[in-house]
Amino acid sequence: MSQLMFATTYQPERLALPAVSREVKTTFKQVVVVTEPEQDLTWLGRLKAMSFDPLLMFSNFDAVQRMTDDLELKLVLFAQRSPMMDGITACQLLRQSRSEADVAIVLVLAEKLDESISEAFAAGASDVVCQPYSPAELVARLDAALQRLLLWNDIASVESFGSVPESSTTMGTTE
């Protein structure tokens, strides 16, 4: 009887999903951090403990240039105030050359104002951190932005794998 059950059980062919390479993860761990020279950077130790590799820059302008030139960099932390360029402008400028699926932008705002937060997201920020912030919150938000970027790329690679012709997905139906 069990042989009959196995013989009549229909099992559709499974499509092999693409293997998403995790080698990319090492380049994702680099983060461009815009900071002021006098800023307390004790939170960088926590960032390094989570296997991030911070690249320090002292202006948003320099960070945008670096992110535009080096497509391997996938995560940036902009400061709201910076020499030559504010954080909102930096987000807008970077989004002109790199999409949300290509780079995660975290913007540190000087104060928690609804209009500033809305403006940051409208400019292309992936996440916003408002001062005062704890080092743990900042590192957690950077890690969360990175994880969303990885997930976004995993989903995009699965969706672009190729569609199955409709005739093979609707088995058992007759017209």
N, CA and C of each residue as an Amber inpcrd file, in Angstrom:
protein
   525
   0.8170000  -1.1960000   0.0000000   0.0000000   0.0000000   0.0000000
   0.8590000   1.2580000   0.0000000   1.9680000   1.2340000   0.7340000
   2.8220000   2.4130000   0.7710000   3.4910000   2.6530000  -0.5820000
   3.7650000   1.5680000  -1.3280000   4.3440000   1.7480000  -2.6590000
   3.3740000   2.4840000  -3.5680000   2.0950000   2.1800000  -3.4380000
   1.0800000   2.8490000  -4.2370000   0.9930000   4.3300000  -3.8780000
   1.0890000   4.6270000  -2.5700000   1.0430000   6.0260000  -2.1340000
   2.2120000   6.8090000  -2.7370000   3.3990000   6.2220000  -2.6710000
   4.5640000   6.9260000  -3.1950000   4.4780000   7.0910000  -4.7020000
   3.8950000   6.1370000  -5.3690000   3.7970000   6.1960000  -6.8210000
   2.8300000   7.2730000  -7.2760000   1.8060000   7.5410000  -6.4890000
   0.8040000   8.5190000  -6.9180000   1.0250000   9.8980000  -6.3070000
   1.9630000  10.0350000  -5.4040000   2.2220000  11.3400000  -4.7900000
   2.9170000  12.2330000  -5.8050000   2.3370000  13.3970000  -6.0020000
   2.8990000  14.3450000  -6.9670000   3.8780000  15.2610000  -6.2620000
   5.0860000  15.3200000  -6.7590000   6.0730000  16.2380000  -6.2110000
   6.5860000  17.1020000  -7.3460000   6.2150000  18.3830000  -7.3490000
   6.6770000  19.2520000  -8.4370000   8.1860000  19.4260000  -8.3930000
   8.7510000  19.7090000  -9.5430000  10.1870000  19.9670000  -9.6010000
  10.5010000  21.2250000  -8.8170000  11.5510000  21.1710000  -8.0960000
  11.9560000  22.3570000  -7.3340000  12.9870000  23.1310000  -8.1390000
  12.8400000  24.4150000  -8.0870000  13.8240000  25.2630000  -8.7470000
  14.9780000  25.4940000  -7.7970000  16.1570000  25.3990000  -8.2890000
  17.3200000  25.6620000  -7.4580000  17.4890000  27.1690000  -7.3390000
  17.4530000  27.6600000  -6.1220000  17.6780000  29.0880000  -5.9050000
  19.1630000  29.3750000  -6.0120000  19.5200000  30.5720000  -6.4340000
  20.9430000  30.8760000  -6.5720000  21.6140000  30.9030000  -5.2090000
  22.8220000  30.4510000  -5.1850000  23.5930000  30.5230000  -3.9440000
  24.0890000  31.9520000  -3.8050000  23.6590000  32.6050000  -2.7470000
  24.0800000  33.9840000  -2.5190000  25.4120000  33.9410000  -1.7960000
  26.3980000  34.5060000  -2.3940000  27.7470000  34.4590000  -1.8610000
  27.8530000  35.2780000  -0.5870000  28.3940000  34.6830000   0.4380000
  28.6190000  35.3900000   1.6970000  30.0130000  36.0100000   1.7360000
  30.7940000  35.8230000   0.6780000  32.1090000  36.4490000   0.6040000
  31.9800000  37.9580000   0.6080000  30.8620000  38.4480000   0.1140000
  30.6320000  39.8850000   0.0280000  30.5800000  40.4940000   1.4150000
  30.2370000  39.6830000   2.4130000  30.0430000  40.1950000   3.7520000
  31.2860000  40.8990000   4.2970000  32.4730000  40.4820000   3.8970000
  33.6760000  41.1130000   4.4060000  33.7810000  42.5500000   3.9330000
  33.4000000  42.8330000   2.7010000  33.4610000  44.2090000   2.2350000
  32.3350000  45.0310000   2.8320000  31.2240000  44.3710000   3.2080000
  30.1240000  45.0810000   3.8300000  30.5010000  45.5760000   5.2170000
  31.4710000  44.9430000   5.8670000  31.8260000  45.2960000   7.2260000
  32.6390000  46.5880000   7.3150000  33.1140000  47.0880000   6.1950000
  33.7920000  48.3740000   6.2320000  32.7430000  49.4680000   6.3270000
  32.9860000  50.4440000   7.1730000  32.0600000  51.5560000   7.3280000
  32.8510000  52.8600000   7.2960000  32.3880000  53.7940000   6.4760000
  32.9850000  55.1220000   6.4400000  32.3130000  55.9370000   7.5360000
  33.1080000  56.4670000   8.4530000  32.5830000  57.2220000   9.5920000
  33.0630000  58.6550000   9.4960000  32.0970000  59.5840000   9.3980000
  32.4420000  61.0120000   9.3930000  32.3390000  61.4980000  10.8280000
  33.4060000  62.0820000  11.3010000  33.4520000  62.5350000  12.6830000
  34.2020000  63.8490000  12.7870000  33.9580000  64.5480000  13.8650000
  34.7000000  65.7770000  14.1350000  35.9390000  65.4030000  14.9420000
  37.0480000  66.1110000  14.7370000  38.2950000  65.7310000  15.4230000
  38.1620000  65.6860000  16.9460000  37.3280000  66.5390000  17.5360000
  37.2190000  66.5820000  18.9930000  36.1240000  65.6590000  19.5460000
  35.4540000  64.9300000  18.6850000  34.3550000  64.0560000  19.1080000
  34.8780000  62.8560000  19.8850000  34.1030000  62.4290000  20.8800000
  34.4270000  61.2460000  21.6670000  34.2200000  60.0070000  20.7960000
  35.2770000  59.2580000  20.5840000  35.2110000  58.1030000  19.6840000
  35.3330000  56.7720000  20.4280000  34.9590000  56.7590000  21.6930000
  35.0610000  55.5140000  22.4560000  34.1560000  54.4210000  21.8890000
  33.0830000  54.8080000  21.2190000  32.1610000  53.8220000  20.6360000
  32.7860000  53.0530000  19.4740000  33.8950000  53.5670000  18.9310000
  34.5610000  52.8400000  17.8390000  35.0740000  51.4750000  18.2900000
  35.4340000  51.3630000  19.5620000  35.8730000  50.0740000  20.0950000
  34.7660000  49.0380000  20.0170000  33.5420000  49.4590000  20.3100000
  32.3930000  48.5530000  20.2240000  32.1390000  48.1710000  18.7630000
  32.3320000  49.1400000  17.8810000  32.1500000  48.8840000  16.4510000
  33.1750000  47.8440000  15.9720000  34.4140000  48.0170000  16.3960000
  35.4670000  47.0650000  16.0170000  35.2110000  45.6880000  16.6260000
  34.6400000  45.6510000  17.8300000  34.3320000  44.3720000  18.4670000
  33.2820000  43.5930000  17.6830000  32.4500000  44.2980000  16.9230000
  31.4430000  43.6290000  16.0890000  31.9770000  43.3750000  14.6780000
  33.2970000  43.4110000  14.5320000  33.9920000  43.1060000  13.2760000
  33.7830000  44.1510000  12.1860000  33.4480000  45.3700000  12.5670000
  33.4010000  46.4590000  11.5940000  34.8010000  47.0290000  11.4370000
  35.0580000  47.5750000  10.2760000  36.3370000  48.2110000   9.9890000
  36.0610000  49.6820000   9.6670000  36.1250000  50.5700000  10.6880000
  35.7920000  51.9770000  10.4310000  36.9030000  52.7160000   9.6840000
  36.4990000  53.4610000   8.6590000  37.4110000  54.3400000   7.9310000
  37.0220000  55.7650000   8.3060000  37.8520000  56.4260000   9.1000000
  37.5220000  57.7640000   9.6140000  37.7630000  58.8440000   8.5740000
  36.8060000  59.7480000   8.4730000  36.9170000  60.9220000   7.6080000
  36.4170000  62.1110000   8.4160000  36.8810000  63.2820000   8.0500000
  36.5130000  64.4620000   8.8300000  35.5660000  65.4040000   8.1060000
  35.0600000  64.9980000   6.9530000  34.0220000  65.8000000   6.2990000
  33.1110000  64.9090000   5.4720000  31.8370000  65.2800000   5.4260000
  30.8720000  64.5480000   4.6070000  31.2750000  64.5940000   3.1320000
  31.8370000  65.7180000   2.7200000  32.2610000  65.8790000   1.3360000
  33.2670000  64.7990000   0.9490000  34.2930000  64.6150000   1.8000000
  35.3060000  63.5840000   1.5420000  34.6860000  62.1870000   1.5350000
  33.7220000  61.9590000   2.4330000  33.0740000  60.6480000   2.5090000
  32.2560000  60.3690000   1.2550000  31.5460000  61.3700000   0.7420000
  30.7630000  61.1810000  -0.4830000  31.7040000  60.8450000  -1.6340000
  32.8120000  61.5540000  -1.7240000  33.7860000  61.2870000  -2.7840000
  34.3070000  59.8510000  -2.6840000  34.6500000  59.4250000  -1.4730000
  35.1850000  58.0790000  -1.2610000  34.1340000  57.0200000  -1.6080000
  32.8800000  57.2470000  -1.1690000  31.8020000  56.2840000  -1.4210000
  31.4570000  56.2120000  -2.9130000  31.6050000  57.3170000  -3.6190000
  31.3220000  57.3490000  -5.0520000  32.4210000  56.6430000  -5.8400000
  33.6610000  56.7980000  -5.3920000  34.7970000  56.1870000  -6.0860000
  34.9620000  54.7010000  -5.7710000  34.7000000  54.3080000  -4.5320000
  34.9300000  52.9340000  -4.0930000  33.5910000  52.2150000  -3.9200000
  33.1800000  51.4880000  -4.9410000  31.8750000  50.8180000  -4.9280000
  31.8450000  49.6110000  -4.0040000  32.9840000  49.1990000  -3.4780000
  33.0210000  48.0940000  -2.5120000  32.5060000  48.5450000  -1.1480000
  32.5810000  49.8410000  -0.8640000  32.0960000  50.3530000   0.4160000
  30.5780000  50.3930000   0.3920000  29.9410000  49.8490000   1.4220000
  28.4900000  49.6830000   1.4230000  27.7890000  50.3730000   2.5840000
  28.5320000  50.9930000   3.5110000  27.9230000  51.5680000   4.7030000
  28.6410000  52.8580000   5.0680000  27.8590000  53.9140000   5.3380000
  28.4510000  55.1960000   5.6990000  27.6520000  55.8220000   6.8390000
  28.3680000  56.4870000   7.7310000  27.7740000  57.2260000   8.8390000
  28.1030000  58.6960000   8.6380000  27.0880000  59.4610000   8.2090000
  27.2810000  60.8940000   7.9880000  26.9640000  61.6790000   9.2580000
  27.6710000  62.7820000   9.4560000  27.3690000  63.7120000  10.5390000
  26.4290000  64.7790000   9.9950000  25.5340000  65.2810000  10.8490000
  24.6180000  66.3140000  10.3790000  25.3880000  67.5720000   9.9940000
  26.3280000  67.9270000  10.8310000  27.1520000  69.1180000  10.5490000
  28.5710000  68.6670000  10.2600000  29.1100000  69.2030000   9.1940000
  30.4450000  68.8150000   8.7680000  31.0090000  69.9440000   7.9140000
  32.3370000  70.1020000   7.8840000  32.9160000  71.1230000   7.0180000
  32.5230000  70.8960000   5.5580000  32.1550000  71.9310000   4.8680000
  31.8490000  71.9610000   3.4410000  30.4910000  71.3810000   3.0600000
  29.9080000  70.4460000   3.8470000  28.6610000  69.8230000   3.4140000
  27.9130000  69.2540000   4.6220000  26.6190000  69.5980000   4.7250000
  25.8260000  69.0290000   5.8100000  25.3950000  67.6050000   5.4560000
  24.8670000  66.8860000   6.4300000  24.5040000  65.4910000   6.2390000
  23.3790000  65.2730000   5.2520000  22.3940000  66.1700000   5.2260000
  21.2660000  66.0310000   4.2970000  21.7650000  66.1370000   2.8610000
  22.5830000  67.1210000   2.5910000  23.1410000  67.2990000   1.2450000
  24.0130000  66.0990000   0.8680000  24.7720000  65.5840000   1.8310000
  25.6190000  64.4140000   1.5700000  24.7620000  63.2100000   1.1770000
  23.6400000  63.0050000   1.8860000  22.7330000  61.8990000   1.5350000
  22.2040000  62.0730000   0.1120000  21.7320000  63.2680000  -0.1970000
  21.1720000  63.5290000  -1.5260000  22.2240000  63.2850000  -2.6130000
  23.4150000  63.7820000  -2.4010000  24.4830000  63.6520000  -3.3910000
  24.8800000  62.1830000  -3.5900000  25.0090000  61.4370000  -2.5010000
  25.3880000  60.0320000  -2.6290000  24.2770000  59.2280000  -3.2920000
  23.0280000  59.5450000  -3.0030000  21.8980000  58.8240000  -3.6120000
  21.7900000  59.0970000  -5.1180000  22.3940000  60.1660000  -5.6070000
  22.3970000  60.4090000  -7.0470000  23.2510000  59.3780000  -7.7800000
  24.2520000  58.8510000  -7.0990000  25.1400000  57.8930000  -7.7630000
  24.9920000  56.4630000  -7.2460000  24.4010000  56.2770000  -6.0540000
  24.2890000  54.9350000  -5.4810000  22.8960000  54.7150000  -4.9040000
  22.3080000  53.5870000  -5.2240000  20.9310000  53.2960000  -4.8190000
  20.8490000  52.7730000  -3.3860000  19.6210000  52.6420000  -2.9030000
  19.3830000  52.0920000  -1.5610000  19.8200000  50.6410000  -1.4790000
  19.7850000  49.9370000  -2.5820000  20.2150000  48.5400000  -2.6000000
  21.7330000  48.4220000  -2.6660000  22.4050000  49.5250000  -2.9150000
  23.8450000  49.5180000  -3.1060000  24.6150000  50.0240000  -1.8910000
  24.0200000  50.9230000  -1.1120000  24.7230000  51.5010000   0.0340000
  23.7160000  51.8750000   1.1170000  24.1110000  51.6490000   2.3570000
  23.2890000  52.0460000   3.5060000  23.8800000  53.3240000   4.0970000
  23.0070000  54.2920000   4.3390000  23.4320000  55.5750000   4.8950000
  22.7680000  55.7670000   6.2500000  23.5820000  55.9750000   7.2750000
  23.0680000  56.3160000   8.6030000  23.4910000  57.7540000   8.8620000
  22.5310000  58.5750000   9.2590000  22.7930000  59.9990000   9.4820000
  22.6150000  60.3130000  10.9610000  23.6220000  60.9470000  11.5560000
  23.5480000  61.3790000  12.9480000  23.0380000  62.8120000  12.9620000
  21.8780000  63.0130000  13.6240000  21.2890000  64.3440000  13.7340000
  21.6390000  64.9530000  15.0830000  21.8330000  66.2790000  15.0970000
  22.2180000  66.9810000  16.3150000  21.0910000  66.9870000  17.3480000
  19.8450000  67.0190000  16.8930000  18.7180000  67.0070000  17.8210000
  17.5370000  66.2710000  17.1990000  16.6550000  65.8250000  18.0680000
  15.5180000  65.0260000  17.6090000  14.3460000  65.9360000  17.2760000
  14.2830000  66.3550000  16.0130000  13.1840000  67.1780000  15.5170000
  12.4970000  66.4250000  14.3860000  11.1650000  66.3860000  14.4370000
  10.4200000  65.6380000  13.4250000  10.7560000  66.0730000  12.0090000
  10.8720000  67.3820000  11.7910000  11.1570000  67.8430000  10.4310000
  12.5650000  67.4580000   9.9710000  13.5230000  67.4320000  10.8830000
  14.8820000  67.0080000  10.5230000  14.9140000  65.5250000  10.1750000
  14.1820000  64.7220000  10.9410000  14.1390000  63.2850000  10.6900000
  13.4640000  63.0050000   9.3490000  12.3480000  63.6870000   9.0930000
  11.6450000  63.5180000   7.8100000  12.5310000  63.9380000   6.6450000
  13.2270000  65.0390000   6.8220000  14.1140000  65.5420000   5.7710000
  15.2570000  64.5630000   5.4950000  15.7730000  63.9370000   6.5510000
  16.8710000  62.9710000   6.3940000  16.4130000  61.7560000   5.5860000
  15.2330000  61.2310000   5.9170000  14.7380000  60.0670000   5.1630000
  14.3860000  60.4520000   3.7330000  13.8410000  61.6370000   3.5350000
  13.5220000  62.0980000   2.1770000  14.7910000  62.2730000   1.3440000
  15.8960000  62.6070000   2.0010000  17.1750000  62.7860000   1.3020000
  17.8380000  61.4610000   0.9460000  17.3490000  60.3590000   1.5300000
  17.9050000  59.0610000   1.1840000  18.5770000  58.3110000   2.3090000
  18.4580000  58.8020000   3.5390000  19.0610000  58.0900000   4.6640000
  18.3540000  56.7520000   4.8720000  19.1250000  55.7350000   5.1820000
  18.5700000  54.4180000   5.4950000  18.0920000  54.3730000   6.9380000
  18.7770000  55.1190000   7.8000000  18.4150000  55.2030000   9.2110000
  18.9400000  56.5140000   9.7690000  18.3710000  56.9110000  10.9010000
  18.7410000  58.1730000  11.5460000  18.9990000  57.9000000  13.0170000
  20.0490000  58.5070000  13.5570000  20.3540000  58.4460000  14.9820000
  20.3820000  59.8810000  15.4860000  19.6530000  60.1450000  16.5670000
  19.6000000  61.4970000  17.1180000  20.4500000  61.5930000  18.3780000
  21.1590000  62.7250000  18.5120000  21.9460000  62.9650000  19.7170000
  21.0140000  63.4370000  20.8240000  21.2370000  63.1050000  22.0550000
  22.3180000  62.2360000  22.5240000  21.9800000  60.7780000  22.2540000
  22.9800000  60.0160000  21.9030000  22.7900000  58.5980000  21.6310000
  23.8070000  57.8180000  22.4510000  23.4760000  56.5860000  22.7220000
  24.4300000  55.7320000  23.4240000  25.2860000  55.0250000  22.3700000
  26.4990000  54.6840000  22.7150000  27.3350000  53.9360000  21.7710000
  26.6690000  52.6390000  21.3200000  25.9740000  51.9690000  22.2430000
  25.3030000  50.7120000  21.8900000  24.2250000  50.9470000  20.8410000
  23.4700000  52.0410000  20.9680000  22.4200000  52.3360000  19.9770000
  23.0310000  52.6140000  18.6100000  24.0850000  53.4060000  18.5810000
  24.7170000  53.7500000  17.3120000  25.2460000  52.5020000  16.6000000
  25.9340000  51.6490000  17.3350000  26.4860000  50.4260000  16.7450000
  25.3530000  49.4990000  16.3030000  24.2930000  49.4110000  17.1130000
  23.1600000  48.5550000  16.7530000  22.4720000  49.0620000  15.4870000
  22.3430000  50.3630000  15.3400000  21.7020000  50.9220000  14.1470000
  22.5670000  50.7150000  12.9020000  23.8820000  50.8400000  13.0510000
  24.7670000  50.5500000  11.9210000  24.6510000  49.0920000  11.5160000
  24.6370000  48.2120000  12.5020000  24.5190000  46.7910000  12.2020000
  23.1610000  46.4810000  11.5660000  22.0910000  47.1020000  12.0580000
  20.7560000  46.8730000  11.4880000  20.6850000  47.3770000  10.0460000
  21.2830000  48.5340000   9.7800000  21.2990000  49.0670000   8.4090000
  22.0560000  48.1190000   7.4890000  23.1400000  47.5680000   7.9840000
  23.9210000  46.6010000   7.2050000  23.1080000  45.3350000   6.9390000
  22.4210000  44.8400000   7.9460000  21.6130000  43.6250000   7.7770000
  20.4730000  43.8460000   6.7810000  19.8320000  45.0330000   6.8320000
  18.7760000  45.3320000   5.8550000  19.3440000  45.3660000   4.4430000
  20.5440000  45.9210000   4.2880000  21.1880000  45.9720000   2.9740000
  21.4930000  44.5570000   2.4740000  22.0070000  43.7030000   3.3540000
  22.2680000  42.3090000   2.9760000  20.9790000  41.6070000   2.5700000
  19.9230000  41.8230000   3.3370000  18.6380000  41.1990000   3.0260000
  18.1050000  41.7180000   1.7010000  18.2100000  43.0150000   1.4870000
  17.7540000  43.6280000   0.2340000  18.4690000  42.9720000  -0.9490000
  19.7750000  42.7940000  -0.8190000  20.5630000  42.1910000  -1.8950000
  20.2480000  40.7190000  -2.0680000  19.9850000  39.9930000  -0.9830000
  19.6000000  38.5830000  -1.0870000  18.2830000  38.4570000  -1.8330000
  17.2990000  39.2720000  -1.4950000  15.9860000  39.2290000  -2.1500000
  16.1200000  39.5940000  -3.6200000  16.8870000  40.6230000  -3.9170000
  17.0650000  41.0540000  -5.3090000  17.7260000  39.9580000  -6.1360000
  18.6800000  39.2410000  -5.5630000  19.3460000  38.1830000  -6.3300000
  18.4060000  37.0060000  -6.5630000  17.5360000  36.7080000  -5.6050000
  16.5710000  35.6220000  -5.7900000  15.5410000  36.0170000  -6.8410000
  15.0570000  37.2580000  -6.7960000  14.0620000  37.7150000  -7.7620000
  14.6180000  37.7880000  -9.1770000  15.9000000  38.0710000  -9.3050000
  16.4920000  38.1770000 -10.6310000  16.9910000  36.8280000 -11.1520000
  16.7730000  35.7630000 -10.3920000  17.2630000  34.4400000 -10.7670000
  16.6730000  33.9760000 -12.0930000  15.5080000  34.4110000 -12.3950000
  14.8810000  34.0080000 -13.6540000  13.5160000  33.4380000 -13.3670000
  12.5960000  33.8070000 -14.1730000  11.2420000  33.3260000 -13.9390000
  11.0240000  32.0150000 -14.6730000  10.1110000  31.2540000 -14.1320000
   9.7550000  29.9780000 -14.7210000   8.6200000  30.2250000 -15.6970000
   8.6530000  29.6240000 -16.8680000   7.5450000  29.8100000 -17.8050000
   6.2270000  29.3990000 -17.1530000   5.1840000  30.1470000 -17.4510000
   3.8970000  29.9260000 -16.8030000   3.3750000  28.5120000 -17.0100000
   3.6360000  27.9090000 -18.1610000   3.1310000  26.5740000 -18.4480000
   3.6790000  25.5390000 -17.4720000   4.8900000  25.7180000 -16.9600000
   5.4460000  24.7200000 -16.0310000   5.0330000  24.9840000 -14.5960000
   4.5010000  26.1610000 -14.2900000   4.0800000  26.4220000 -12.9280000
   2.6260000  26.0720000 -12.7000000   1.8580000  25.9060000 -13.7470000
   0.4350000  25.5890000 -13.5950000   0.1640000  24.1690000 -14.0410000
   0.8320000  23.2330000 -13.4380000   0.6680000  21.8190000 -13.7990000
  -0.6760000  21.3130000 -13.3080000  -1.2400000  20.4170000 -14.0610000
  -2.4740000  19.7920000 -13.6400000  -3.7200000  20.5410000 -14.0630000
  -3.5770000  21.6930000 -14.6920000  -4.7560000  22.4310000 -15.1560000
  -4.9140000  22.2060000 -16.6400000  -6.1210000  22.0450000 -17.0400000
  -6.3850000  21.8780000 -18.4650000  -7.3230000  22.9840000 -18.9160000
  -7.2030000  23.3200000 -20.1310000  -8.0410000  24.4020000 -20.6670000
  -9.1030000  23.8560000 -21.5590000
